[in-house]
Amino acid sequence: MHVKDLLAETKRSGQPSFSFEYFPPKTAQGVQNLYDRMDRMYNFGPQFIDITWGAGGRVAELTCEMVLQAQAVYGLETCMHLTCTDMGMEKVNDALHKAYKAGCTNILALRGDPPRAQEKWTATEDGFQYACDLVRHIRATYGDHFDIGVAGYPEGCDDNDNEDELIEHLKYKVDLGGTFIVTQMFYDVDNFIRWVGKVRAAGIDVPILPGIMPIATYASFLRRCKHTGCNIPQGWLDLLEPVKNDDVAVREVGKKLVVEMCRKLMVAGIHHMHFYTMNLAQATRMVLEELSWTPSAERPLQQALPWKPSKGFGRRDEDVRPIFWRNRNKSYVLRTQDWDEFPNGRWGDSRSPAFGELDAYGIGLTGTNEANRLKWGEPKSLRDIANTFVRYLNQEIDSLPWSEAPLTSEADSIKPALMELNQRGFLTINSQPAVDGVKSSHPVHGWGPANGYVYQKGYIELLVPPEIVDQVIHLVNANPSLTYYAVTKDGNLKTNAPSDGPNAVTWGVFPGKEIVQPTIVESISFLAWRDEAFRLGVDWAHCFEANSPSRVLVEDVMDNWYLLNIVNNDFHDNTTIFELFKELQVEGLDTPLTVKAEASAAAAAEKPTAVQAEVAA
């Protein structure tokens, strides 16, 4: 969605809004940590994010890659910076094409700073001299696909402090196709408001986004102000100087100063703030919380669907997703992005040769073997594995091999039942409670447009040992409201589903719309998930040394247990699924693996091999 349209919606609502800027980190680990932080900061509720341009080589490629990840995987509306520095025509066109293919619809067009080795900025051969040239080229090449932002300088820029001339240049950029203005950072609010008045008087009427940098430490505050030539009001220095050696105190004083700044801007009619985060969350979060702008019961985070939608190329209209991937959003997006004819009416074409393929999508277990052993322990019995799941439910650990994110409050109503199941040896991978018509604004279960109602069928997905699975299936079949799928790693499938078609397990009823059914269960996607689910378990087993008790134990579960899901099609009922297991218990929970391994070896010794059997015959 275009930034100008997002801002227009904000203006109509009368609510304040904000956006975040990030820059490409220098290390691979820094990039991954930033992705995790961006994902968490999504929950602060930014209208969009932007990612700065890293001029030259790998850093420029990283900007394009980060835009793709932010759009497609993390569902963040993203604006990509693009500069003229070290960029000939071919490189500019390549960057724009990558942004287009990522689903990005916003570009911030900048001239850019000179490379470190140069004192003055000079254009690259076959490149652009000024940002206005870049604006003209983007508009001529892509028409209205991109919303084009341009830079504004309330306090002048590094090679020009003539305010009237800079405003004249700003108007020229807007006339050529610029649709919004992002300003250089500032702290002098009175000067900014005066400058906005001059900009408007010059006939520039596009939205202006004030650039605001929260204060994390005194040293970084001074360094950034010096780098950008930003004026610091004397009153700010008087308050910050006495506490400059106390980072906690600096953040607290800085928070109050920036909050006061934002409130003055609001009074002056500026309703959107653009925060330069410097890839940090705490200082920005403190400001937003003090302003009461973070999501709350009074200001809920608007969610169009019960899962985070991707904004990748061709995916913006995706409104159906199999429930199996609810805890592995990134994996689902990566796996389905190349399925033929996406979204083919629902989510993908099961006839595609790419459907079910694993290796190309990087869906395996993340983290080092050592880190995963430290997090999930080194189980020696089924009880140890079950306790790992219980620790996850207790929020003592933030992930499982099958769940990328911590448990959410949605599980609160069924958490005691989930705990009991795992304590009896049934390993719960995924679940959702039944929901019978709560308001779409509900802080836990709500999603979709205002004044609607949402519903859910009770659902559970778990690992069940082979000696018990037939008992469970018998109990499921005795209740006409329940449907199930059960499958082993080798593909032994059992089901009582009346058809191969989708069974909606989440839906919403909204004014003036057809019923929306965004989350489903069906056979083809369950079999694709089967491959991934067992692969993740095998990856966990491979975190341990070959032939170690932990590896043999986890591999035994993956090789022999069933992956079972049950849907209670009576959405009023939140207990029946759990009552099925009331009299069932996994045997041998506390049996040490060494005993089990010795027993298995003895049984294997008694059983003739295929060759022996053939000879005997």
C-alpha distance (Angstrom), angle and dihedral (degrees) to the residues before:
residue distance angle dihedral
M1 . . .
H2 3.79 . .
V3 3.79 117.4 .
K4 3.82 91.2 -129.3
D5 3.82 89.5 56.8
L6 3.80 92.3 47.8
L7 3.80 89.1 51.6
A8 3.80 91.4 47.3
E9 3.82 89.6 54.7
T10 3.79 89.8 49.7
K11 3.80 91.0 50.5
R12 3.82 91.7 50.4
S13 3.81 91.6 49.5
G14 3.80 93.2 49.7
Q15 3.81 89.1 -137.3
P16 3.82 123.0 127.6
S17 3.81 117.0 -113.0
F18 3.78 137.8 -172.6
S19 3.80 144.9 -168.7
F20 3.82 136.1 -153.3
E21 3.80 133.8 -131.7
Y22 3.81 122.8 -148.5
F23 3.81 132.5 179.3
P24 3.84 130.4 -148.3
P25 3.85 110.5 -93.0
K26 3.79 121.0 -130.6
T27 3.81 98.5 -122.9
A28 3.80 135.5 52.1
Q29 3.80 90.9 -122.1
G30 3.80 89.5 50.0
V31 3.79 89.8 53.9
Q32 3.80 92.6 51.8
N33 3.80 91.6 46.5
L34 3.80 89.6 50.6
Y35 3.80 91.5 51.5
D36 3.81 88.7 53.8
R37 3.81 90.4 48.5
M38 3.80 93.1 47.4
D39 3.80 88.5 51.3
R40 3.82 91.5 52.1
M41 3.81 92.7 44.3
Y42 3.82 88.4 53.1
N43 3.80 83.9 76.5
F44 3.82 90.6 61.4
G45 3.81 85.8 70.6
P46 3.84 107.5 -118.3
Q47 3.80 116.1 -179.8
F48 3.79 89.1 -138.1
I49 3.79 142.7 -25.2
D50 3.77 131.3 -133.3
I51 3.78 129.4 -150.2
T52 3.78 121.0 -150.3
W53 3.78 122.6 -124.2
G54 3.78 117.4 -106.8
A55 3.77 102.5 -151.5
G56 3.77 115.5 -138.7
G57 3.80 137.6 20.0
R58 3.80 122.4 -21.9
V59 3.82 95.3 0.8
A60 3.80 91.1 59.2
E61 3.81 89.8 49.3
L62 3.80 88.5 49.8
T63 3.81 91.6 56.8
C64 3.82 89.5 55.3
E65 3.82 91.3 46.3
M66 3.81 92.1 49.2
V67 3.80 91.0 50.5
L68 3.81 89.5 52.4
Q69 3.81 92.6 49.0
A70 3.81 93.8 44.9
Q71 3.80 92.3 50.0
A72 3.79 102.3 38.2
V73 3.81 104.5 30.3
Y74 3.79 106.3 25.8
G75 3.81 98.0 34.3
L76 3.81 94.0 -129.8
E77 3.79 119.4 150.2
T78 3.79 100.0 -125.0
C79 3.79 136.6 -160.3
M80 3.81 114.7 -159.8
H81 3.80 120.1 -146.6
L82 3.79 113.9 -136.3
T83 3.80 123.9 -174.3
C84 3.79 136.1 -171.7
T85 3.82 92.9 -130.6
D86 3.83 112.0 119.1
M87 3.81 88.8 -14.3
G88 3.78 121.2 128.7
M89 3.79 121.4 -172.5
E90 3.81 93.9 -89.5
K91 3.80 93.3 52.7
V92 3.81 92.5 46.4
N93 3.79 91.6 51.0
D94 3.80 91.4 47.0
A95 3.82 91.9 51.9
L96 3.82 92.0 47.8
H97 3.80 91.5 49.0
K98 3.82 91.2 51.2
A99 3.81 90.5 49.7
Y100 3.80 90.0 49.4
K101 3.81 92.5 49.7
A102 3.81 90.6 48.0
G103 3.81 89.9 59.3
C104 3.81 92.0 -110.0
T105 3.81 113.2 152.0
N106 3.82 100.8 177.6
I107 3.81 131.2 71.2
L108 3.81 128.1 -178.9
A109 3.82 103.1 -149.6
L110 3.81 113.7 -152.2
R111 3.77 137.7 166.3
G112 3.80 90.0 -136.8
D113 3.78 134.7 -148.5
P114 3.80 120.9 -68.2
P115 3.83 116.4 -98.0
R116 3.80 113.5 -92.5
A117 3.80 92.1 -104.7
Q118 3.81 92.3 58.0
E119 3.79 127.2 72.1
K120 3.80 94.0 -162.0
W121 3.77 131.0 36.7
T122 3.81 116.8 -108.0
A123 3.79 129.3 176.7
T124 3.79 121.2 -108.6
E125 3.79 116.3 -115.6
D126 3.82 107.7 -87.5
G127 3.81 87.0 11.9
F128 3.79 137.6 111.2
Q129 3.81 125.1 -83.3
Y130 3.81 98.6 -158.3
A131 3.79 140.0 19.9
C132 3.81 88.9 -112.1
D133 3.82 88.7 63.0
L134 3.79 89.4 53.8
V135 3.82 91.3 48.8
R136 3.80 90.6 50.9
H137 3.82 91.8 49.5
I138 3.83 94.8 48.6
R139 3.78 92.8 48.7
A140 3.82 92.9 46.1
T141 3.81 92.9 47.4
Y142 3.81 102.7 39.8
G143 3.79 103.7 22.5
D144 3.80 110.8 -155.8
H145 3.81 96.6 -18.8
F146 3.81 92.0 101.9
D147 3.77 126.5 51.5
I148 3.81 101.7 -142.7
G149 3.78 121.0 -144.3
V150 3.79 123.0 -163.2
A151 3.80 132.4 -164.6
G152 3.79 125.2 -102.7
Y153 3.81 124.8 -162.3
P154 3.82 115.2 -153.8
E155 3.84 90.5 176.4
G156 3.79 101.4 31.5
C157 3.79 129.1 -97.0
D158 3.79 133.1 -97.4
D159 3.82 96.8 -86.4
N160 3.80 101.9 27.6
D161 3.79 130.2 42.2
N162 3.81 96.2 169.6
E163 3.79 101.6 118.4
D164 3.81 97.0 -165.6
E165 3.79 91.8 49.7
L166 3.81 92.1 48.5
I167 3.81 91.3 50.6
E168 3.80 89.2 49.5
H169 3.83 88.9 52.8
L170 3.81 89.6 47.0
K171 3.80 91.5 54.0
Y172 3.80 90.2 49.6
K173 3.82 90.9 53.7
V174 3.81 90.7 49.4
D175 3.80 92.3 47.2
L176 3.82 89.3 53.0
G177 3.80 92.2 55.2
G178 3.81 110.6 -68.3
T179 3.81 109.7 144.9
F180 3.81 103.7 -176.8
I181 3.81 138.2 17.8
V182 3.81 127.0 -133.7
T183 3.79 113.3 -166.5
Q184 3.75 131.9 -142.9
M185 3.81 112.2 -102.1
F186 3.80 117.2 -82.1
Y187 3.80 141.3 167.3
D188 3.82 100.6 -167.0
V189 3.81 99.3 93.9
D190 3.80 96.1 178.4
N191 3.79 91.1 55.7
F192 3.80 91.3 46.9
I193 3.81 93.1 52.4
R194 3.82 89.4 49.0
W195 3.81 89.9 50.0
V196 3.81 92.4 50.0
G197 3.81 88.0 54.5
K198 3.81 90.7 55.2
V199 3.80 91.7 46.7
R200 3.81 91.4 52.9
A201 3.80 91.3 45.6
A202 3.81 88.0 55.8
G203 3.79 89.6 61.7
I204 3.81 98.4 -101.6
D205 3.80 108.4 138.8
V206 3.84 104.2 164.7
P207 3.84 119.0 115.0
I208 3.82 116.6 -78.1
L209 3.81 117.7 -147.8
P210 3.81 113.6 -160.4
G211 3.81 113.3 -137.5
I212 3.81 109.8 -131.5
M213 3.78 127.1 -179.4
P214 3.83 116.0 -161.0
I215 3.79 113.9 -138.5
A216 3.82 114.9 -109.2
T217 3.83 101.7 162.8
Y218 3.79 133.7 -1.1
A219 3.81 93.8 -120.2
S220 3.82 94.0 51.5
F221 3.81 90.2 45.6
L222 3.82 92.3 55.3
R223 3.80 92.9 41.6
R224 3.79 94.0 53.3
C225 3.79 93.0 44.8
K226 3.81 90.7 51.3
H227 3.81 92.1 47.0
T228 3.81 93.8 52.9
G229 3.81 97.4 34.0
C230 3.78 89.7 -118.3
N231 3.82 116.7 171.9
I232 3.82 114.2 -125.6
P233 3.83 114.7 -152.0
Q234 3.79 110.8 -123.3
G235 3.79 90.9 -125.3
W236 3.80 89.6 61.6
L237 3.79 92.3 52.4
D238 3.81 91.0 47.5
L239 3.83 90.0 57.3
L240 3.81 98.9 39.5
E241 3.80 101.3 41.1
P242 3.87 96.2 68.4
V243 3.83 92.0 54.2
K244 3.81 98.8 34.8
N245 3.82 93.8 120.7
D246 3.81 93.9 51.9
D247 3.81 108.8 75.1
V248 3.80 93.6 -169.6
A249 3.81 91.5 52.8
V250 3.82 91.4 44.9
R251 3.80 91.0 54.2
E252 3.81 91.0 48.1
V253 3.81 94.5 49.0
G254 3.80 91.1 40.5
K255 3.79 90.7 51.3
K256 3.79 92.2 55.8
L257 3.81 92.6 46.8
V258 3.81 93.9 49.5
V259 3.81 91.9 44.6
E260 3.80 90.4 52.7
M261 3.80 87.9 49.0
C262 3.83 92.2 52.7
R263 3.80 91.7 48.7
K264 3.79 91.9 52.5
L265 3.80 89.5 50.7
M266 3.82 90.4 50.8
V267 3.80 90.9 52.6
A268 3.81 88.0 51.0
G269 3.81 90.5 56.3
I270 3.83 99.8 -98.4
H271 3.81 107.1 130.9
H272 3.82 103.2 170.7
M273 3.83 124.6 65.9
H274 3.80 123.5 -164.0
F275 3.82 110.3 -151.8
Y276 3.79 122.0 -154.0
T277 3.81 96.5 -147.4
M278 3.83 98.3 -178.7
N279 3.84 83.4 -142.1
L280 3.82 90.5 -67.2
A281 3.78 126.7 119.0
Q282 3.79 109.5 -168.0
A283 3.82 102.4 69.8
T284 3.81 92.1 44.6
R285 3.80 92.1 46.3
M286 3.81 91.4 51.4
V287 3.81 91.0 54.2
L288 3.80 93.6 47.5
E289 3.81 92.7 47.5
E290 3.80 92.0 49.1
L291 3.82 88.3 51.7
S292 3.84 90.3 46.9
W293 3.79 89.3 -125.1
T294 3.80 97.8 128.1
P295 3.82 117.3 96.8
S296 3.79 115.8 -77.8
A297 3.80 139.2 149.5
E298 3.81 88.0 -81.3
R299 3.83 93.0 42.8
P300 3.83 106.4 30.5
L301 3.79 121.9 -169.9
Q302 3.78 103.9 -105.0
Q303 3.79 109.6 -123.3
A304 3.80 119.8 -176.8
L305 3.81 93.7 -164.2
P306 3.83 136.0 17.0
W307 3.82 88.8 -103.9
K308 3.78 130.6 47.3
P309 3.83 106.0 -89.1
S310 3.78 119.8 -136.4
K311 3.80 118.5 -121.8
G312 3.78 93.6 -160.1
F313 3.78 124.8 132.3
G314 3.81 109.8 -63.3
R315 3.83 93.3 0.2
R316 3.80 103.8 91.1
D317 3.81 92.1 97.1
E318 3.81 94.2 47.7
D319 3.80 105.7 128.0
V320 3.83 104.2 158.6
R321 3.79 129.0 66.2
P322 3.83 133.9 167.5
I323 3.80 110.3 -109.8
F324 3.80 92.4 -130.9
W325 3.81 91.4 81.4
R326 3.80 97.5 48.4
N327 3.82 90.7 112.2
R328 3.81 95.3 40.3
N329 3.80 105.6 52.1
K330 3.80 95.4 154.7
S331 3.79 93.0 50.4
Y332 3.80 92.3 49.7
V333 3.80 93.7 49.9
L334 3.81 93.6 46.8
R335 3.79 93.8 47.0
T336 3.79 96.0 48.1
Q337 3.79 100.4 40.6
D338 3.81 92.0 90.8
W339 3.80 100.2 34.9
D340 3.80 106.9 128.0
E341 3.80 118.2 -91.3
F342 3.79 92.9 -0.3
P343 2.99 122.8 -133.9
N344 3.84 94.0 15.9
G345 3.78 94.5 -174.2
R346 3.80 95.5 -52.4
W347 3.79 119.8 21.1
G348 3.78 110.2 -49.7
D349 3.78 147.3 -27.4
S350 3.78 112.8 -84.6
R351 3.83 87.8 -160.1
S352 3.78 90.1 65.3
P353 3.82 115.4 114.3
A354 3.81 86.1 -133.1
F355 3.82 93.8 57.6
G356 3.80 110.2 112.7
E357 3.81 94.8 6.8
L358 3.79 110.5 139.6
D359 3.76 115.5 179.7
A360 3.79 97.6 61.3
Y361 3.78 92.8 60.0
G362 3.77 103.4 53.0
I363 3.79 92.6 -128.6
G364 3.78 96.3 148.0
L365 3.76 126.3 112.7
T366 3.79 115.5 -61.9
G367 3.79 127.8 -145.2
T368 3.78 130.1 53.6
N369 3.78 121.4 -68.3
E370 3.80 89.7 -114.0
A371 3.82 93.6 50.8
N372 3.81 91.8 48.1
R373 3.81 92.4 49.2
L374 3.78 89.0 50.3
K375 3.83 92.6 49.5
W376 3.82 100.5 41.7
G377 3.79 100.4 26.0
E378 3.80 128.5 -134.6
P379 3.82 105.3 -75.0
K380 3.78 118.9 -147.9
S381 3.82 96.5 176.9
L382 3.80 139.5 23.7
R383 3.81 86.7 -102.5
D384 3.79 89.1 62.3
I385 3.81 91.1 52.9
A386 3.81 91.5 47.2
N387 3.81 90.1 50.0
T388 3.81 89.4 55.7
F389 3.81 88.9 57.6
V390 3.81 90.2 46.9
R391 3.81 90.1 52.0
Y392 3.80 88.7 53.5
L393 3.82 91.2 50.9
N394 3.81 88.6 49.0
Q395 3.84 87.8 52.0
E396 3.80 91.2 -121.4
I397 3.82 87.9 127.8
D398 3.79 125.2 32.1
S399 3.80 102.3 -141.0
L400 3.79 147.9 19.1
P401 3.80 128.0 -153.6
W402 3.82 86.7 -95.5
S403 3.81 98.2 39.6
E404 3.80 121.2 59.6
A405 3.80 96.0 -172.4
P406 3.82 137.2 47.1
L407 3.80 120.4 -88.7
T408 3.81 111.6 -84.3
S409 3.79 130.4 -139.4
E410 3.81 89.3 -103.1
A411 3.81 87.4 82.7
D412 3.82 94.3 54.6
S413 3.83 94.8 97.8
I414 3.82 93.2 53.0
K415 3.80 100.3 29.7
P416 3.86 95.4 103.1
A417 3.80 89.9 53.2
L418 3.81 91.7 46.9
M419 3.79 90.3 50.0
E420 3.80 91.8 51.8
L421 3.81 91.9 48.9
N422 3.79 92.8 53.2
Q423 3.79 92.6 44.6
R424 3.81 87.1 58.2
G425 3.81 91.1 51.1
F426 3.81 103.6 -97.0
L427 3.80 106.7 128.1
T428 3.81 111.0 -142.7
I429 3.81 113.5 -151.4
N430 3.81 100.6 170.4
S431 3.80 138.8 3.5
Q432 3.77 145.9 157.3
P433 3.82 131.2 -165.2
A434 3.78 124.1 -121.6
V435 3.80 112.6 -97.5
D436 3.79 120.7 -164.9
G437 3.79 109.7 -160.2
V438 3.80 109.1 -46.6
K439 3.80 119.5 172.8
S440 3.79 115.0 -87.1
S441 3.82 87.3 -121.5
H442 3.83 91.8 60.2
P443 3.84 107.3 134.7
V444 3.83 93.8 -132.9
H445 3.80 109.8 25.6
G446 3.81 101.0 20.2
W447 3.81 126.1 112.4
G448 3.78 138.7 146.5
P449 3.84 132.4 41.9
A450 3.79 122.4 -15.9
N451 3.81 122.5 -85.6
G452 3.79 94.0 27.2
Y453 3.80 134.1 119.7
V454 3.80 128.5 -129.6
Y455 3.79 132.2 -153.9
Q456 3.80 137.0 -168.8
K457 3.76 136.5 -171.5
G458 3.77 116.7 -135.1
Y459 3.80 109.6 -101.4
I460 3.77 136.6 -179.6
E461 3.81 133.6 179.1
L462 3.77 119.9 -169.7
L463 3.79 146.6 152.7
V464 3.80 113.8 -104.6
P465 3.84 127.8 -174.0
P466 3.83 116.0 -115.6
E467 3.80 95.1 -117.4
I468 3.82 91.0 61.9
V469 3.80 103.2 34.5
D470 3.83 95.1 87.5
Q471 3.81 90.6 52.9
V472 3.79 90.2 52.1
I473 3.81 92.0 47.8
H474 3.80 90.8 49.9
L475 3.80 90.1 53.8
V476 3.81 91.8 46.5
N477 3.81 92.1 51.0
A478 3.81 90.1 51.4
N479 3.83 89.5 64.9
P480 3.82 114.4 64.9
S481 3.82 91.5 -156.9
L482 3.80 94.0 63.7
T483 3.80 129.2 82.7
Y484 3.78 126.3 179.5
Y485 3.79 147.6 -177.1
A486 3.82 121.7 -156.7
V487 3.79 125.8 -179.2
T488 3.79 139.9 166.5
K489 3.77 127.4 -138.8
D490 3.81 88.3 -99.9
G491 3.80 92.5 54.2
N492 3.81 104.0 -101.0
L493 3.82 97.7 157.3
K494 3.80 127.1 -164.8
T495 3.82 124.0 178.0
N496 3.79 143.8 152.4
A497 3.82 93.8 -159.9
P498 3.82 108.5 137.6
S499 3.82 92.2 -135.1
D500 3.80 143.4 2.2
G501 3.80 90.1 -109.5
P502 3.81 127.0 106.1
N503 3.78 123.2 -75.7
A504 3.81 110.5 -154.5
V505 3.80 110.7 -133.8
T506 3.83 97.3 173.4
W507 3.79 126.7 37.5
G508 3.78 141.2 158.9
V509 3.80 136.0 -149.5
F510 3.81 114.5 -150.9
P511 3.81 135.4 173.8
G512 3.80 112.9 -87.6
K513 3.82 95.2 1.8
E514 3.76 138.6 99.5
I515 3.79 115.3 -108.5
V516 3.81 109.0 -77.5
Q517 3.82 116.0 -139.6
P518 3.81 105.4 -174.8
T519 3.82 103.9 160.4
I520 3.79 123.6 54.4
V521 3.79 146.0 170.3
E522 3.82 120.1 -143.9
S523 3.78 139.5 148.0
I524 3.81 105.7 -107.5
S525 3.80 95.5 52.2
F526 3.82 91.2 41.3
L527 3.80 89.6 58.2
A528 3.81 89.9 49.2
W529 3.81 88.6 50.5
R530 3.83 89.5 48.0
D531 3.80 89.1 64.7
E532 3.78 92.6 51.0
A533 3.81 96.6 42.1
F534 3.79 94.2 53.3
R535 3.81 91.2 41.4
L536 3.81 89.3 57.1
G537 3.79 91.0 51.1
V538 3.81 91.6 49.6
D539 3.81 89.4 48.8
W540 3.81 88.0 53.9
A541 3.81 90.1 51.1
H542 3.81 88.9 52.0
C543 3.80 90.2 59.2
F544 3.83 84.5 78.8
E545 3.78 130.2 67.2
A546 3.81 116.9 -87.9
N547 3.84 112.2 -87.6
S548 3.81 91.8 8.8
P549 3.83 115.5 140.3
S550 3.82 92.1 -112.0
R551 3.79 93.7 51.1
V552 3.80 94.0 46.7
L553 3.82 90.9 47.8
V554 3.80 97.0 50.8
E555 3.81 92.3 42.0
D556 3.82 89.3 52.1
V557 3.82 90.4 54.9
M558 3.81 91.2 48.3
D559 3.80 94.2 46.2
N560 3.80 98.1 47.1
W561 3.82 113.6 19.5
Y562 3.80 125.5 89.7
L563 3.79 125.5 -118.8
L564 3.82 101.6 -137.5
N565 3.78 130.9 -175.3
I566 3.80 125.7 -173.3
V567 3.81 127.5 -167.6
N568 3.80 121.2 -162.7
N569 3.78 102.0 -150.5
D570 3.81 90.1 -164.8
F571 3.81 97.8 87.2
H572 3.81 91.4 -168.4
D573 3.81 91.5 65.9
N574 3.81 123.6 82.1
T575 3.80 100.8 165.5
T576 3.81 112.3 48.6
I577 3.81 95.9 80.9
F578 3.79 91.1 56.0
E579 3.81 93.9 43.3
L580 3.82 88.4 61.5
F581 3.79 89.3 71.2
K582 3.80 96.8 42.3
E583 3.80 95.2 107.1
L584 3.81 96.6 32.3
Q585 3.78 127.0 98.2
V586 3.81 131.4 177.8
E587 3.79 107.3 -122.2
G588 3.80 124.1 -131.1
L589 3.80 96.0 23.7
D590 3.79 92.2 149.5
T591 3.80 98.1 35.4
P592 3.81 108.7 121.6
L593 3.76 112.6 -118.3
T594 3.79 93.9 -123.6
V595 3.80 90.3 64.2
K596 3.79 91.7 47.8
A597 3.79 91.7 46.5
E598 3.82 91.9 51.0
A599 3.82 90.6 48.6
S600 3.80 90.9 50.1
A601 3.80 90.9 49.1
A602 3.82 91.2 50.9
A603 3.81 91.2 49.3
A604 3.78 90.7 48.7
A605 3.80 90.8 50.8
E606 3.83 90.3 55.0
K607 3.81 93.4 47.9
P608 3.84 113.6 80.6
T609 3.78 118.0 -125.5
A610 3.81 120.6 -117.5
V611 3.81 89.7 -101.5
Q612 3.82 92.3 49.9
A613 3.79 90.9 48.6
E614 3.80 91.3 50.6
V615 3.81 92.1 49.7
A616 3.79 91.1 47.9
A617 3.78 90.3 51.5
